[in-house]
């Protein structure tokens, strides 16, 4: 059963599964800006973000769920402390 769904709010996903930040950064480069991440992620679902940016939702969800599973729920440092990814 998937932990992360398209209906999930991006901010909630990051709060519950901080290890998903690196996946989000690969798909959504502007999220590297912590101010933007704080202001925009509470306002959008993962599915809507994927649609707006032309990303395959199923692939994104698979990667997010893998990262969530690998990192565990609310494990590790805050998502705001992660370094941004440098590749697409």
C-alpha positions in Angstrom: 0.0 0.0 0.0 1.3 3.4 -1.0 2.2 5.8 1.8 2.5 8.8 -0.5 -0.4 9.6 -2.9 -1.2 12.2 -5.5 -3.9 13.7 -3.2 -1.3 14.3 -0.5 -0.2 17.8 0.2 3.5 18.4 -0.7 4.2 20.0 2.7 2.6 17.0 4.6 4.7 14.6 2.6 7.9 16.5 3.4 6.9 16.6 7.1 6.0 13.0 7.3 8.8 11.7 5.1 11.7 14.2 5.1 13.8 11.8 2.9 11.4 12.6 0.0 12.9 16.1 -0.4 15.7 14.9 -2.7 13.1 13.4 -5.1 11.1 16.6 -5.1 14.2 18.5 -5.8 14.9 16.4 -8.9 11.5 17.0 -10.3 10.9 20.6 -9.0 14.1 22.7 -9.0 12.5 25.8 -7.5 11.9 23.8 -4.3 15.6 24.2 -3.6 14.7 27.7 -2.3 13.6 27.1 1.4 11.4 30.2 1.4 9.5 29.0 -1.7 9.3 25.5 -0.1 7.7 27.0 3.0 5.2 29.2 1.2 4.1 27.1 -1.7 4.2 23.4 -0.6 1.2 23.8 1.8 -0.9 25.0 -1.1 -0.5 22.2 -3.6 -1.0 18.4 -3.9 1.6 16.2 -5.3 -0.7 15.3 -8.2 -1.4 18.9 -9.1 2.3 19.8 -9.0 3.1 16.9 -11.3 0.4 17.9 -13.7 1.4 21.6 -13.7 5.0 20.7 -14.5 4.3 17.9 -17.0 5.7 15.1 -14.9 4.5 11.5 -14.9 2.6 11.1 -11.6 3.0 7.4 -11.3 6.8 7.6 -11.7 7.0 10.4 -9.2 4.9 8.6 -6.7 7.0 5.4 -7.1 10.1 7.4 -6.3 8.6 9.3 -3.4 7.3 6.0 -1.9 10.7 4.4 -2.3 12.4 7.4 -0.6 9.7 7.3 2.2 10.3 3.6 2.7 14.1 3.9 2.7 14.0 6.8 5.2 11.1 5.8 7.4 8.5 8.1 8.7 9.8 11.4 10.2 13.3 10.0 10.3 16.4 12.0 10.0 17.0 15.8 10.0 14.3 18.3 8.9 13.8 18.5 5.2 14.9 22.2 5.3 18.4 21.0 6.3 18.9 18.9 3.2 21.2 20.1 0.4 19.5 20.5 -3.0 20.1 17.9 -5.7 22.4 19.0 -8.5 21.1 16.8 -11.3 17.7 16.3 -13.0 
